[in-house]
Amino acid sequence: MPSIGNAVSPIPDARRSTGNFLPGLTSSNVLSIWKDLDGTLWVGTVADGLAYLFRGSHRFRALRHDPRARPSLPGKMITVILSRDPDEVWIGMAKGGGICVYNKRTGTLLT
């Protein structure tokens, strides 16, 4: 299984892919992958924020950097994803994005 950044890619040719290889995934340029305590799959991209796939779902949803939208990530490049408890996901971003916490139950971001 090839690695992408510090994560492992479940898709053999993910680095060479030029299109959306999974429905709703915001980008094929992946830096980080995390499966949380509830089984939600989180995918951090190079320049298009964070995509997540709830357990049992077949389509990704996205959190992106958009100052006009709520919730909005403070950065675009997601380098680290970690779960602290079933409701919270910690998101680390490069290029000045910092760290934020996404609450899955309320849909809010703490930056």
Z-matrix of the N, CA and C atoms (Angstrom, degrees):
N
C 1 1.444
C 2 1.528 1 108.45
N 3 1.332 2 119.89 1 124.02
C 4 1.459 3 121.72 2 -176.48
C 5 1.525 4 111.94 3 -73.84
N 6 1.324 5 115.87 4 155.44
C 7 1.459 6 119.22 5 176.64
C 8 1.517 7 110.01 6 -104.75
N 9 1.332 8 115.73 7 150.35
C 10 1.453 9 123.48 8 176.94
C 11 1.517 10 105.25 9 -129.14
N 12 1.311 11 118.04 10 112.00
C 13 1.456 12 119.88 11 -174.60
C 14 1.519 13 109.08 12 62.65
N 15 1.311 14 117.97 13 -126.42
C 16 1.457 15 122.61 14 177.97
C 17 1.513 16 112.25 15 -101.21
N 18 1.312 17 118.07 16 8.42
C 19 1.458 18 121.83 17 -176.64
C 20 1.526 19 109.78 18 -110.51
N 21 1.306 20 115.79 19 168.63
C 22 1.454 21 121.65 20 176.88
C 23 1.516 22 108.34 21 -108.36
N 24 1.305 23 116.88 22 132.98
C 25 1.453 24 121.80 23 -179.63
C 26 1.519 25 110.34 24 -94.21
N 27 1.360 26 117.45 25 127.22
C 28 1.453 27 118.97 26 176.20
C 29 1.526 28 112.54 27 -79.42
N 30 1.320 29 117.54 28 -3.19
C 31 1.449 30 122.46 29 -177.02
C 32 1.526 31 108.19 30 -111.87
N 33 1.324 32 118.98 31 113.16
C 34 1.463 33 122.19 32 -171.39
C 35 1.522 34 115.70 33 -51.81
N 36 1.321 35 119.86 34 -40.16
C 37 1.456 36 121.10 35 -176.57
C 38 1.523 37 112.59 36 -108.59
N 39 1.325 38 118.16 37 32.21
C 40 1.465 39 121.71 38 -176.51
C 41 1.520 40 112.12 39 -60.04
N 42 1.327 41 118.39 40 -36.36
C 43 1.463 42 120.46 41 -179.02
C 44 1.525 43 112.10 42 -66.55
N 45 1.305 44 117.48 43 -31.67
C 46 1.455 45 120.70 44 -177.09
C 47 1.523 46 113.13 45 -92.89
N 48 1.314 47 117.75 46 -6.57
C 49 1.457 48 120.73 47 -177.23
C 50 1.520 49 110.69 48 -67.62
N 51 1.312 50 117.20 49 137.93
C 52 1.456 51 120.70 50 179.16
C 53 1.524 52 111.96 51 -111.43
N 54 1.315 53 118.04 52 -7.70
C 55 1.458 54 120.91 53 -179.18
C 56 1.510 55 110.99 54 -123.17
N 57 1.323 56 115.76 55 -179.99
C 58 1.455 57 120.21 56 176.35
C 59 1.515 58 109.08 57 -73.28
N 60 1.325 59 116.21 58 113.06
C 61 1.448 60 119.43 59 -177.24
C 62 1.510 61 112.49 60 -93.91
N 63 1.322 62 118.66 61 -9.12
C 64 1.457 63 122.97 62 174.75
C 65 1.529 64 108.36 63 -134.51
N 66 1.336 65 118.96 64 136.99
C 67 1.466 66 121.24 65 -176.22
C 68 1.527 67 112.72 66 -56.72
N 69 1.332 68 115.89 67 123.05
C 70 1.456 69 121.95 68 175.85
C 71 1.514 70 114.90 69 86.26
N 72 1.332 71 118.71 70 -9.12
C 73 1.454 72 120.44 71 178.29
C 74 1.520 73 108.30 72 -66.67
N 75 1.323 74 117.16 73 127.45
C 76 1.460 75 121.73 74 -171.52
C 77 1.518 76 114.06 75 -70.39
N 78 1.326 77 117.61 76 -24.53
C 79 1.458 78 120.92 77 -177.91
C 80 1.524 79 109.95 78 -160.82
N 81 1.312 80 116.39 79 150.96
C 82 1.463 81 120.22 80 174.87
C 83 1.531 82 111.39 81 -92.31
N 84 1.337 83 117.20 82 -1.35
C 85 1.465 84 122.40 83 177.40
C 86 1.518 85 108.72 84 -90.34
N 87 1.327 86 116.37 85 89.62
C 88 1.465 87 123.32 86 -171.13
C 89 1.521 88 110.86 87 -100.56
N 90 1.348 89 116.07 88 133.77
C 91 1.464 90 121.90 89 175.77
C 92 1.525 91 112.44 90 -106.97
N 93 1.323 92 117.44 91 -31.73
C 94 1.464 93 120.19 92 -175.12
C 95 1.524 94 111.11 93 -147.60
N 96 1.329 95 114.71 94 146.76
C 97 1.459 96 121.68 95 177.44
C 98 1.521 97 107.68 96 -135.41
N 99 1.344 98 117.19 97 137.49
C 100 1.457 99 121.39 98 179.75
C 101 1.527 100 109.13 99 -145.49
N 102 1.314 101 116.39 100 136.76
C 103 1.461 102 121.68 101 172.76
C 104 1.521 103 106.33 102 -108.95
N 105 1.333 104 117.36 103 120.42
C 106 1.462 105 120.01 104 -174.94
C 107 1.528 106 112.22 105 -85.63
N 108 1.325 107 116.19 106 -176.46
C 109 1.461 108 122.49 107 -174.79
C 110 1.528 109 113.14 108 -64.34
N 111 1.327 110 117.61 109 -25.77
C 112 1.467 111 122.02 110 178.39
C 113 1.524 112 112.84 111 -89.23
N 114 1.328 113 117.20 112 -3.53
C 115 1.454 114 120.72 113 -178.80
C 116 1.520 115 113.90 114 91.03
N 117 1.341 116 117.85 115 7.10
C 118 1.459 117 121.14 116 176.22
C 119 1.527 118 108.67 117 -73.84
N 120 1.331 119 117.24 118 133.30
C 121 1.456 120 122.66 119 178.35
C 122 1.526 121 108.40 120 -94.89
N 123 1.337 122 116.90 121 125.22
C 124 1.465 123 123.66 122 -179.32
C 125 1.523 124 108.21 123 -112.58
N 126 1.335 125 116.50 124 132.90
C 127 1.458 126 121.93 125 -177.84
C 128 1.527 127 108.99 126 -126.87
N 129 1.338 128 116.04 127 117.22
C 130 1.464 129 121.49 128 177.81
C 131 1.510 130 110.36 129 -93.68
N 132 1.329 131 116.76 130 130.54
C 133 1.462 132 121.02 131 -176.28
C 134 1.529 133 111.71 132 -105.79
N 135 1.317 134 114.97 133 167.53
C 136 1.467 135 121.65 134 -179.13
C 137 1.527 136 111.20 135 -68.39
N 138 1.317 137 118.29 136 -43.67
C 139 1.468 138 119.62 137 -173.50
C 140 1.527 139 114.76 138 -140.52
N 141 1.333 140 117.60 139 11.18
C 142 1.464 141 118.58 140 -176.41
C 143 1.523 142 112.70 141 -132.34
N 144 1.332 143 116.78 142 30.93
C 145 1.458 144 120.33 143 172.76
C 146 1.512 145 114.93 144 76.71
N 147 1.316 146 114.09 145 -144.27
C 148 1.457 147 122.67 146 -170.62
C 149 1.521 148 110.29 147 -122.22
N 150 1.323 149 116.21 148 135.01
C 151 1.461 150 121.39 149 174.72
C 152 1.519 151 107.57 150 -116.81
N 153 1.333 152 116.57 151 145.12
C 154 1.460 153 119.42 152 178.70
C 155 1.515 154 110.59 153 -138.94
N 156 1.331 155 114.11 154 147.54
C 157 1.453 156 122.66 155 -176.67
C 158 1.521 157 107.83 156 -127.51
N 159 1.337 158 116.57 157 108.63
C 160 1.458 159 120.13 158 178.91
C 161 1.519 160 109.77 159 -65.12
N 162 1.304 161 116.08 160 146.67
C 163 1.458 162 122.08 161 178.01
C 164 1.529 163 109.53 162 -55.29
N 165 1.309 164 117.35 163 128.33
C 166 1.455 165 122.32 164 -179.77
C 167 1.519 166 113.84 165 88.14
N 168 1.327 167 117.42 166 -8.16
C 169 1.462 168 121.73 167 179.30
C 170 1.527 169 109.09 168 -87.66
N 171 1.327 170 115.98 169 162.63
C 172 1.459 171 120.14 170 -179.98
C 173 1.520 172 112.30 171 -122.63
N 174 1.335 173 116.93 172 10.90
C 175 1.464 174 120.32 173 -178.97
C 176 1.523 175 109.45 174 -142.82
N 177 1.337 176 115.47 175 134.30
C 178 1.455 177 120.84 176 177.54
C 179 1.518 178 111.29 177 -72.54
N 180 1.311 179 115.61 178 149.37
C 181 1.473 180 123.26 179 168.53
C 182 1.513 181 106.07 180 -113.43
N 183 1.334 182 118.05 181 164.14
C 184 1.464 183 120.11 182 -173.79
C 185 1.519 184 113.07 183 -131.52
N 186 1.326 185 114.58 184 147.99
C 187 1.463 186 123.84 185 166.24
C 188 1.520 187 105.24 186 -119.48
N 189 1.319 188 116.62 187 124.80
C 190 1.460 189 120.54 188 -176.31
C 191 1.520 190 111.24 189 -127.97
N 192 1.324 191 114.91 190 169.78
C 193 1.456 192 121.78 191 173.33
C 194 1.530 193 108.04 192 -85.02
N 195 1.319 194 116.60 193 112.45
C 196 1.460 195 122.66 194 177.02
C 197 1.523 196 107.15 195 -152.91
N 198 1.335 197 117.74 196 101.12
C 199 1.467 198 121.27 197 -176.46
C 200 1.534 199 114.12 198 -56.65
N 201 1.323 200 118.29 199 -20.57
C 202 1.468 201 121.28 200 -179.61
C 203 1.523 202 112.58 201 -86.55
N 204 1.324 203 117.63 202 -12.82
C 205 1.468 204 121.19 203 -173.94
C 206 1.531 205 111.52 204 -106.94
N 207 1.318 206 114.94 205 156.57
C 208 1.467 207 122.12 206 173.48
C 209 1.510 208 107.92 207 -129.02
N 210 1.318 209 122.65 208 129.88
C 211 1.460 210 123.82 209 -8.40
C 212 1.522 211 111.28 210 -76.39
N 213 1.318 212 115.88 211 154.53
C 214 1.454 213 122.10 212 178.51
C 215 1.519 214 109.72 213 -136.08
N 216 1.318 215 115.90 214 134.14
C 217 1.463 216 120.11 215 176.36
C 218 1.529 217 109.59 216 -71.49
N 219 1.340 218 118.14 217 146.71
C 220 1.465 219 120.02 218 177.67
C 221 1.529 220 113.58 219 -76.77
N 222 1.325 221 118.86 220 -7.12
C 223 1.463 222 122.17 221 179.02
C 224 1.519 223 111.23 222 -147.91
N 225 1.338 224 116.11 223 171.75
C 226 1.467 225 121.63 224 -176.91
C 227 1.522 226 114.08 225 -104.89
N 228 1.351 227 116.99 226 -29.19
C 229 1.465 228 121.34 227 -174.71
C 230 1.527 229 109.83 228 -95.82
N 231 1.335 230 116.40 229 107.63
C 232 1.464 231 122.24 230 -176.87
C 233 1.527 232 108.96 231 -92.50
N 234 1.332 233 115.47 232 114.65
C 235 1.465 234 119.84 233 -175.87
C 236 1.524 235 113.17 234 -103.44
N 237 1.326 236 117.72 235 -27.73
C 238 1.469 237 121.17 236 -176.33
C 239 1.522 238 109.57 237 -140.79
N 240 1.337 239 116.50 238 137.72
C 241 1.464 240 123.02 239 175.58
C 242 1.527 241 106.90 240 -133.84
N 243 1.333 242 117.43 241 128.71
C 244 1.463 243 122.31 242 178.90
C 245 1.519 244 110.10 243 -142.00
N 246 1.327 245 116.70 244 150.11
C 247 1.466 246 121.20 245 174.85
C 248 1.512 247 108.88 246 -108.54
N 249 1.319 248 114.47 247 136.73
C 250 1.450 249 119.85 248 177.88
C 251 1.521 250 110.77 249 -103.69
N 252 1.302 251 115.99 250 -38.47
C 253 1.460 252 122.60 251 174.17
C 254 1.525 253 107.66 252 -149.13
N 255 1.330 254 119.18 253 175.00
C 256 1.471 255 120.13 254 -175.21
C 257 1.535 256 114.96 255 -59.60
N 258 1.321 257 118.18 256 -25.11
C 259 1.467 258 120.34 257 -177.23
C 260 1.525 259 114.40 258 -95.22
N 261 1.332 260 118.86 259 -15.84
C 262 1.462 261 121.10 260 -173.42
C 263 1.522 262 112.74 261 -116.91
N 264 1.332 263 114.42 262 140.83
C 265 1.457 264 121.72 263 173.68
C 266 1.527 265 107.07 264 -127.63
N 267 1.324 266 116.11 265 124.75
C 268 1.462 267 122.30 266 178.44
C 269 1.525 268 107.79 267 -91.25
N 270 1.343 269 116.10 268 133.19
C 271 1.458 270 122.26 269 -174.51
C 272 1.530 271 108.81 270 -126.16
N 273 1.332 272 116.51 271 121.79
C 274 1.460 273 121.75 272 177.02
C 275 1.513 274 110.25 273 -105.79
N 276 1.341 275 114.95 274 134.80
C 277 1.459 276 121.00 275 -176.82
C 278 1.517 277 111.57 276 -124.78
N 279 1.327 278 116.80 277 147.91
C 280 1.457 279 123.14 278 176.52
C 281 1.527 280 109.53 279 -90.18
N 282 1.313 281 115.08 280 176.27
C 283 1.472 282 123.20 281 174.30
C 284 1.521 283 112.76 282 56.46
N 285 1.330 284 116.86 283 46.37
C 286 1.460 285 121.17 284 174.70
C 287 1.511 286 115.57 285 84.16
N 288 1.321 287 118.69 286 2.69
C 289 1.462 288 121.24 287 -179.16
C 290 1.510 289 113.66 288 -72.65
N 291 1.341 290 116.58 289 -29.73
C 292 1.455 291 120.57 290 178.37
C 293 1.522 292 113.08 291 74.42
N 294 1.336 293 114.63 292 -147.81
C 295 1.464 294 122.03 293 -177.90
C 296 1.519 295 108.90 294 -125.28
N 297 1.320 296 116.68 295 141.51
C 298 1.459 297 120.17 296 173.03
C 299 1.526 298 108.75 297 -141.10
N 300 1.320 299 114.96 298 165.08
C 301 1.465 300 121.32 299 179.53
C 302 1.522 301 107.70 300 -121.81
N 303 1.331 302 116.25 301 126.05
C 304 1.463 303 121.74 302 177.63
C 305 1.520 304 108.44 303 -101.57
N 306 1.337 305 116.32 304 126.94
C 307 1.458 306 121.85 305 177.07
C 308 1.522 307 107.74 306 -94.83
N 309 1.326 308 116.76 307 111.89
C 310 1.463 309 121.13 308 -176.75
C 311 1.519 310 112.11 309 -66.08
N 312 1.311 311 117.44 310 -34.34
C 313 1.478 312 120.93 311 -177.42
C 314 1.511 313 112.21 312 -69.47
N 315 1.356 314 116.79 313 -41.72
C 316 1.466 315 120.47 314 -176.76
C 317 1.530 316 113.17 315 -98.62
N 318 1.342 317 117.69 316 -15.54
C 319 1.459 318 120.62 317 -178.00
C 320 1.506 319 113.68 318 73.34
N 321 1.338 320 117.69 319 23.32
C 322 1.468 321 121.96 320 -178.51
C 323 1.516 322 111.31 321 -107.34
N 324 1.347 323 115.08 322 154.84
C 325 1.461 324 122.87 323 176.60
C 326 1.511 325 108.88 324 -114.43
N 327 1.329 326 116.55 325 133.06
C 328 1.454 327 122.67 326 173.22
C 329 1.525 328 106.17 327 -106.17
N 330 1.328 329 116.87 328 117.64
C 331 1.471 330 120.11 329 -177.50
C 332 1.519 331 111.09 330 -111.75
